[in-house]
Amino acid sequence: MIDSKKRQEIIDLVHQEVVPAIGCTEPMAVALCTARATELLGQRPEHITAQLSANILKNAMGVGIPGTGMIGLPIAIALGALVGKSQYQLEVLKDLTPASLAEGKQYISENRIDIRLKEGISEKLYVEICVEANGQRQTAVIAGGHTTFVDPETWNTKQGTAEEATDLPLNMQLVYDFATTAPLDEIRFIMDARTYNMNAAREALKGNYGHNLGKTIDRPLSKGIFGNSIFSHIISRTASACDARMGGAMIPVMSNSGSGNQGICATNPVCVYAKENENTEEELIRALMLSHLTAIYIKQSLGKLSALCGCVVASIGSSVGITYLMGGDYDRVCAAVKNMIANLTGMICDGAKPSCSLKITSGVSTAILSALLSMEGKCVTSAEGIVDDSVDKCIHNLTSIGADGMGITDEMVLNIMTTKSC
């Protein structure tokens, strides 16, 4: 068994990376930074200048802002200044009311917000907010993590901070050993992810959010295609939670590594499978920890934001969680990882938006197939594509492509998104 000191370090890491969030985490990070700058100013800003990294802009352009019926950054920034509280972290806008929403819309109409691309930085997750009023000015900066405030005077803009977010390097063996052997009482907290994210799926069915993909999969026509199966239930419950979140529902979800969609994708498939397969509570707890910690491990080398869709990362987590629930051992878990990487490598991230539910269903569908294949003793070999004999090398091959190799892809995606006519 892993010693208690190491276990506590891993638990602290999970608590750091698996946290509640309302709405898409990129605009919420911008709203959070705006709230902090406004608190420093001590009064309502007369003007707000937001300088953002390209990846923040990309992920915030087309996503619904909870409780507003609006999309994009202007309303997130306005409400961050008017009702945001930095102590709420990624739930920064949870005090929103109809009156404050009307005030936010008025604030936007007065042209008080200026949004720009921050030039000359390598950090993919960067938010700089400058607020001004009555001749006074204050600045707040978030960099490297969605809630990581840094000193704007001393932060080195030439060096990113995402890869420095943790001093605890993980590997697949450590992830598996921790999830499967840690005392149950120490890791039971991961069940909060089930409470948040399955509730989001249920709430989504009460309204019409995003593209209603989750509800569509549950309809008679879809059941004639997918069947009334564990598979259809998994993709429906996962897509529903994403529909609500991307569609602007005021529903908190448990995020993973700064992404609510990753949190949903690492949680709901595992929970649905465990319920329908009649796994024990202990098995579910360990599977959820295995899923979330696998996603955290991969994000350590990929970075918080990249050109690679986060569904790939989180679906790898859910695949290993489901493999464990199927009775898979460490070798089967590694096979599931390799099967996932052989399939989904290269799925681009073109921003947070309602159609993310389509990518989530693609990732989760592959997660189930990869788990099933691994349990049949089938594993993509090192003779095929980027897959390596070492599961850790295989993961780093994937993250190298996402973090480094797809840089030009990321630039092209942003260019298309910012120049297209709508």
C-alpha positions as CSV (number, residue, x, y, z in Angstrom):
1,M,0.0,0.0,0.0
2,I,1.1,3.6,-0.7
3,D,2.4,5.3,2.5
4,S,0.1,7.8,4.2
5,K,2.2,10.8,3.3
6,K,2.1,10.0,-0.4
7,R,-1.7,9.3,-0.2
8,Q,-2.3,12.6,1.4
9,E,-0.4,14.4,-1.4
10,I,-2.5,12.6,-4.0
11,I,-5.7,13.5,-2.1
12,D,-4.7,17.1,-1.9
13,L,-4.1,17.1,-5.7
14,V,-7.5,15.6,-6.4
15,H,-9.1,18.3,-4.1
16,Q,-7.2,20.9,-6.0
17,E,-8.3,19.7,-9.5
18,V,-11.8,18.3,-8.8
19,V,-13.9,21.3,-7.8
20,P,-17.5,22.6,-8.3
21,A,-18.1,25.1,-11.1
22,I,-21.1,26.8,-12.6
23,G,-20.9,27.2,-16.3
24,C,-18.0,26.9,-18.7
25,T,-14.8,27.4,-16.7
26,E,-13.1,29.8,-19.2
27,P,-15.6,32.6,-19.0
28,M,-16.0,31.8,-15.3
29,A,-12.3,32.4,-14.9
30,V,-12.6,35.7,-16.7
31,A,-15.6,36.6,-14.4
32,L,-13.6,35.5,-11.4
33,C,-10.6,37.7,-12.4
34,T,-13.0,40.6,-13.0
35,A,-14.5,40.2,-9.6
36,R,-11.1,40.2,-7.9
37,A,-10.0,43.3,-9.8
38,T,-13.2,45.0,-8.8
39,E,-12.8,44.1,-5.2
40,L,-9.3,45.6,-5.3
41,L,-10.7,48.8,-6.9
42,G,-13.4,49.0,-4.2
43,Q,-16.0,50.5,-6.4
44,R,-18.0,49.9,-9.6
45,P,-15.7,50.1,-12.6
46,E,-16.4,52.7,-15.2
47,H,-14.3,50.8,-17.7
48,I,-12.9,47.2,-18.0
49,T,-10.1,46.0,-20.2
50,A,-9.7,42.3,-20.6
51,Q,-6.5,40.9,-22.2
52,L,-6.8,37.2,-22.8
53,S,-4.8,34.3,-24.2
54,A,-6.0,32.8,-27.5
55,N,-7.2,29.6,-25.8
56,I,-9.3,31.6,-23.3
57,L,-10.9,33.5,-26.2
58,K,-11.5,30.3,-28.1
59,N,-13.2,28.5,-25.3
60,A,-15.4,31.5,-24.2
61,M,-16.8,32.7,-27.5
62,G,-19.7,30.4,-28.1
63,V,-20.7,29.1,-24.7
64,G,-23.8,30.0,-22.7
65,I,-23.4,32.0,-19.5
66,P,-25.5,30.4,-16.8
67,G,-28.8,32.1,-15.9
68,T,-28.4,34.8,-18.6
69,G,-29.7,33.3,-21.9
70,M,-26.6,34.9,-23.4
71,I,-23.3,33.7,-24.8
72,G,-19.7,34.9,-24.6
73,L,-17.5,37.1,-22.6
74,P,-19.1,40.5,-22.4
75,I,-21.9,39.4,-20.1
76,A,-19.5,37.3,-18.0
77,I,-17.2,40.3,-17.5
78,A,-20.1,42.6,-16.7
79,L,-21.6,40.3,-14.1
80,G,-18.2,39.5,-12.7
81,A,-17.8,43.2,-11.9
82,L,-21.4,43.8,-10.7
83,V,-22.3,40.7,-8.7
84,G,-19.2,38.4,-8.7
85,K,-17.4,37.3,-5.6
86,S,-13.9,36.0,-5.9
87,Q,-14.4,33.8,-2.7
88,Y,-16.9,31.7,-4.7
89,Q,-14.1,30.7,-7.1
90,L,-15.6,29.0,-10.2
91,E,-19.1,29.6,-8.8
92,V,-18.3,33.3,-9.0
93,L,-21.7,34.3,-10.4
94,K,-24.0,32.2,-8.2
95,D,-25.6,35.4,-6.7
96,L,-27.0,36.4,-10.1
97,T,-30.6,37.8,-10.0
98,P,-32.9,39.0,-12.7
99,A,-32.2,42.6,-11.6
100,S,-28.4,42.2,-11.8
101,L,-28.8,40.5,-15.2
102,A,-30.7,43.6,-16.4
103,E,-27.9,45.8,-14.9
104,G,-25.3,43.7,-16.7
105,K,-27.0,44.1,-20.1
106,Q,-27.2,47.8,-19.5
107,Y,-23.5,47.9,-18.6
108,I,-22.7,46.2,-21.9
109,S,-24.8,48.6,-23.9
110,E,-22.8,51.5,-22.5
111,N,-19.6,50.1,-24.2
112,R,-17.6,49.9,-21.0
113,I,-15.9,46.6,-21.8
114,D,-12.8,46.2,-24.1
115,I,-11.7,42.7,-24.9
116,R,-8.3,42.1,-26.5
117,L,-5.9,39.3,-27.4
118,K,-2.9,39.4,-25.0
119,E,0.2,39.5,-27.2
120,G,3.6,38.1,-26.4
121,I,2.8,35.3,-24.0
122,S,3.3,31.6,-24.2
123,E,0.9,30.7,-21.4
124,K,-2.3,29.2,-22.9
125,L,-4.4,30.0,-19.8
126,Y,-4.0,33.7,-19.2
127,V,-6.5,36.4,-18.0
128,E,-5.6,40.0,-17.3
129,I,-8.3,42.3,-16.1
130,C,-7.8,46.1,-15.6
131,V,-10.6,48.0,-14.0
132,E,-10.8,51.8,-13.8
133,A,-13.0,54.3,-12.0
134,N,-12.6,57.9,-10.8
135,G,-9.0,58.0,-11.9
136,Q,-8.0,54.9,-10.1
137,R,-6.9,51.6,-11.7
138,Q,-6.5,48.0,-10.4
139,T,-5.3,44.9,-12.3
140,A,-5.8,41.2,-11.5
141,V,-4.2,38.3,-13.4
142,I,-5.0,34.6,-13.5
143,A,-2.5,32.3,-15.2
144,G,-1.8,28.6,-15.4
145,G,-4.9,27.5,-13.6
146,H,-8.5,28.7,-13.7
147,T,-8.4,30.0,-10.2
148,T,-4.6,30.7,-9.9
149,F,-4.0,34.4,-9.3
150,V,-0.5,35.7,-9.9
151,D,1.3,39.0,-9.2
152,P,0.9,41.0,-12.5
153,E,4.1,42.9,-11.7
154,T,6.3,39.8,-11.3
155,W,4.8,37.0,-13.3
156,N,7.1,36.0,-16.2
157,T,4.9,36.1,-19.3
158,K,7.5,34.2,-21.3
159,Q,7.1,31.1,-19.3
160,G,3.9,29.2,-18.8
161,T,2.8,27.9,-15.4
162,A,0.4,25.1,-16.4
163,E,3.1,22.4,-16.2
164,E,4.2,23.7,-12.8
165,A,0.8,23.4,-11.2
166,T,1.7,20.4,-9.1
167,D,4.9,19.1,-7.5
168,L,3.5,15.5,-7.5
169,P,4.4,13.7,-10.7
170,L,2.0,10.8,-11.4
171,N,2.3,7.6,-13.5
172,M,-0.3,5.0,-14.4
173,Q,0.9,2.5,-11.9
174,L,0.7,5.0,-9.0
175,V,-2.8,6.2,-10.2
176,Y,-4.1,2.6,-10.3
177,D,-2.5,1.6,-6.9
178,F,-3.9,4.6,-5.2
179,A,-7.4,4.3,-6.5
180,T,-7.6,0.5,-5.8
181,T,-5.9,0.3,-2.4
182,A,-6.4,3.7,-0.5
183,P,-8.6,3.4,2.6
184,L,-12.1,3.9,1.5
185,D,-12.8,6.7,4.0
186,E,-10.0,8.7,2.6
187,I,-11.4,8.8,-1.0
188,R,-15.1,8.7,-0.4
189,F,-15.3,12.4,-1.1
190,I,-15.0,11.6,-4.8
191,M,-18.7,10.6,-4.6
192,D,-19.5,14.3,-4.6
193,A,-18.7,14.2,-8.3
194,R,-21.6,11.8,-8.8
195,T,-23.9,14.0,-6.8
196,Y,-23.1,17.1,-8.8
197,N,-22.8,15.6,-12.3
198,M,-25.7,13.1,-12.3
199,N,-27.9,15.9,-10.9
200,A,-26.9,18.1,-13.8
201,A,-28.0,15.3,-16.2
202,R,-31.4,15.0,-14.4
203,E,-31.9,18.8,-14.4
204,A,-31.1,18.9,-18.1
205,L,-34.2,16.8,-18.9
206,K,-36.5,19.5,-17.3
207,G,-35.5,22.1,-19.9
208,N,-34.3,22.6,-23.5
209,Y,-30.6,23.2,-23.3
210,G,-28.0,23.3,-26.1
211,H,-28.8,20.8,-28.8
212,N,-30.8,18.5,-26.5
213,L,-28.5,15.6,-27.5
214,G,-29.1,13.8,-24.3
215,K,-32.9,14.0,-24.6
216,T,-32.7,13.0,-28.3
217,I,-30.8,9.8,-27.4
218,D,-33.6,8.9,-25.0
219,R,-36.4,9.3,-27.6
220,P,-38.2,6.4,-29.2
221,L,-36.5,6.8,-32.6
222,S,-33.1,6.9,-31.0
223,K,-33.9,3.8,-28.9
224,G,-34.7,2.0,-32.2
225,I,-31.1,2.8,-33.3
226,F,-29.1,2.6,-30.0
227,G,-31.4,0.3,-28.1
228,N,-32.5,0.6,-24.5
229,S,-29.1,-0.4,-23.2
230,I,-26.4,0.5,-20.8
231,F,-24.5,2.0,-23.7
232,S,-27.4,4.3,-24.7
233,H,-28.0,5.3,-21.0
234,I,-24.3,6.2,-20.6
235,I,-24.1,8.5,-23.6
236,S,-27.5,10.0,-22.8
237,R,-26.8,10.9,-19.2
238,T,-23.3,12.2,-20.1
239,A,-24.6,14.3,-23.0
240,S,-27.5,15.7,-21.0
241,A,-25.2,17.1,-18.3
242,C,-23.1,18.7,-21.0
243,D,-26.2,20.1,-22.8
244,A,-27.3,21.8,-19.6
245,R,-23.8,23.2,-18.8
246,M,-23.0,24.5,-22.3
247,G,-26.6,25.7,-22.7
248,G,-26.3,28.1,-19.8
249,A,-28.2,26.3,-17.0
250,M,-27.5,27.6,-13.5
251,I,-26.4,24.1,-12.5
252,P,-23.1,23.4,-10.7
253,V,-21.0,20.5,-11.9
254,M,-17.9,18.9,-10.5
255,S,-15.0,19.9,-12.8
256,N,-11.7,18.1,-13.5
257,S,-8.5,20.0,-14.2
258,G,-10.4,23.2,-14.8
259,S,-13.0,21.8,-17.1
260,G,-16.6,21.0,-16.3
261,N,-17.1,18.9,-19.4
262,Q,-14.0,16.8,-18.4
263,G,-15.5,16.4,-14.9
264,I,-18.8,15.2,-16.4
265,C,-17.1,12.9,-18.9
266,A,-15.0,11.3,-16.1
267,T,-18.0,10.9,-13.8
268,N,-21.3,10.0,-15.5
269,P,-20.3,7.1,-17.7
270,V,-18.7,5.4,-14.6
271,C,-21.8,6.1,-12.4
272,V,-24.3,4.8,-15.0
273,Y,-22.3,1.7,-15.7
274,A,-21.8,0.9,-12.0
275,K,-25.6,1.3,-11.3
276,E,-26.7,-0.9,-14.2
277,N,-24.0,-3.5,-13.6
278,E,-24.9,-3.6,-9.9
279,N,-21.4,-2.8,-8.7
280,T,-20.9,-2.1,-5.0
281,E,-20.4,1.3,-3.6
282,E,-16.8,0.6,-2.9
283,E,-16.2,-0.4,-6.5
284,L,-17.9,2.8,-7.7
285,I,-15.8,5.0,-5.4
286,R,-12.6,3.4,-6.6
287,A,-13.6,3.5,-10.2
288,L,-14.5,7.2,-9.9
289,M,-11.1,8.0,-8.3
290,L,-9.4,6.0,-11.0
291,S,-11.2,7.9,-13.7
292,H,-10.6,11.3,-12.3
293,L,-7.0,10.7,-11.3
294,T,-6.2,9.3,-14.7
295,A,-7.6,12.5,-16.3
296,I,-5.5,14.6,-13.9
297,Y,-2.4,12.6,-14.7
298,I,-2.8,13.2,-18.4
299,K,-3.5,16.9,-18.0
300,Q,-0.2,17.3,-16.1
301,S,1.7,17.0,-19.3
302,L,-1.0,18.3,-21.7
303,G,-1.7,21.5,-19.8
304,K,-5.0,23.1,-18.8
305,L,-5.8,24.2,-22.3
306,S,-4.6,22.9,-25.6
307,A,-5.6,22.2,-29.2
308,L,-6.6,18.7,-28.1
309,C,-10.2,18.2,-27.1
310,G,-10.6,17.6,-23.4
311,C,-13.1,14.8,-24.1
312,V,-10.2,12.7,-25.2
313,V,-8.5,13.0,-21.8
314,A,-11.7,12.5,-19.7
315,S,-12.9,9.7,-21.8
316,I,-9.6,7.8,-21.2
317,G,-10.4,8.3,-17.5
318,S,-14.0,6.9,-17.8
319,S,-12.7,4.0,-19.9
320,V,-10.3,2.9,-17.2
321,G,-13.0,3.4,-14.6
322,I,-15.4,1.2,-16.6
323,T,-12.7,-1.4,-17.2
324,Y,-12.2,-1.6,-13.4
325,L,-15.9,-2.0,-12.9
326,M,-15.9,-4.9,-15.4
327,G,-13.3,-6.6,-13.3
328,G,-10.3,-5.5,-15.1
329,D,-6.8,-5.6,-13.5
330,Y,-3.9,-3.2,-14.1
331,D,-3.0,-4.8,-17.4
332,R,-6.6,-4.5,-18.7
333,V,-6.7,-0.8,-17.6
334,C,-3.5,-0.1,-19.5
335,A,-4.9,-1.8,-22.6
336,A,-8.0,0.4,-22.4
337,V,-5.7,3.5,-22.3
338,K,-3.8,2.3,-25.3
339,N,-7.1,1.5,-27.2
340,M,-8.4,5.0,-26.5
341,I,-5.2,6.8,-27.6
342,A,-5.1,4.7,-30.8
343,N,-8.6,5.9,-31.7
344,L,-9.2,9.5,-30.6
345,T,-5.8,11.1,-31.1
346,G,-6.2,14.5,-32.9
347,M,-9.8,15.4,-32.0
348,I,-9.5,19.2,-32.0
349,C,-10.8,21.6,-29.4
350,D,-12.7,24.4,-31.2
351,G,-13.9,26.1,-28.1
352,A,-16.6,25.5,-25.5
353,K,-20.1,25.4,-27.0
354,P,-23.4,23.4,-27.0
355,S,-22.1,21.0,-29.6
356,C,-19.4,19.8,-27.1
357,S,-22.1,17.2,-26.2
358,L,-21.4,15.6,-29.6
359,K,-17.7,15.3,-28.9
360,I,-18.5,13.9,-25.4
361,T,-20.6,11.2,-26.9
362,S,-17.9,10.3,-29.4
363,G,-15.4,10.1,-26.5
364,V,-17.6,8.1,-24.2
365,S,-18.7,5.7,-27.0
366,T,-15.0,5.0,-27.7
367,A,-14.4,4.6,-23.9
368,I,-16.9,1.8,-23.7
369,L,-15.5,0.0,-26.8
370,S,-12.0,0.4,-25.5
371,A,-13.0,-1.1,-22.1
372,L,-14.8,-4.0,-23.8
373,L,-11.8,-4.7,-26.1
374,S,-9.4,-4.7,-23.1
375,M,-11.5,-7.2,-21.2
376,E,-11.4,-9.5,-24.3
377,G,-7.6,-9.3,-24.1
378,K,-7.4,-7.1,-27.2
379,C,-4.9,-4.2,-27.1
380,V,-3.5,-1.9,-29.8
381,T,0.1,-2.8,-30.2
382,S,3.2,-0.6,-30.4
383,A,3.4,-1.5,-34.1
384,E,0.4,0.7,-34.6
385,G,0.5,4.5,-34.8
386,I,1.6,6.4,-31.7
387,V,1.0,3.6,-29.3
388,D,4.0,2.4,-27.2
389,D,4.6,-0.7,-25.1
390,S,4.8,1.6,-22.0
391,V,1.4,3.0,-21.1
392,D,3.1,6.1,-19.6
393,K,5.1,6.7,-22.8
394,C,1.9,6.2,-24.8
395,I,0.1,8.9,-22.7
396,H,3.1,11.3,-23.2
397,N,3.0,10.6,-26.9
398,L,-0.6,11.8,-26.9
399,T,0.0,14.9,-24.8
400,S,3.1,15.9,-26.8
401,I,0.9,16.0,-29.9
402,G,-1.8,18.0,-28.1
403,A,0.5,20.4,-26.3
404,D,3.2,20.9,-28.9
405,G,2.4,19.3,-32.3
406,M,-1.0,20.9,-32.6
407,G,0.1,24.4,-32.0
408,I,-0.4,25.5,-35.5
409,T,-3.8,23.8,-35.6
410,D,-4.8,25.8,-32.5
411,E,-3.8,29.0,-34.2
412,M,-5.8,28.1,-37.3
413,V,-8.9,27.1,-35.3
414,L,-8.8,30.5,-33.5
415,N,-8.3,32.3,-36.8
416,I,-11.3,30.6,-38.4
417,M,-13.5,31.2,-35.3
418,T,-12.6,35.0,-35.2
419,T,-12.9,35.7,-38.9
420,K,-16.0,33.7,-40.0
421,S,-19.2,35.6,-40.7
422,C,-22.2,34.5,-38.6
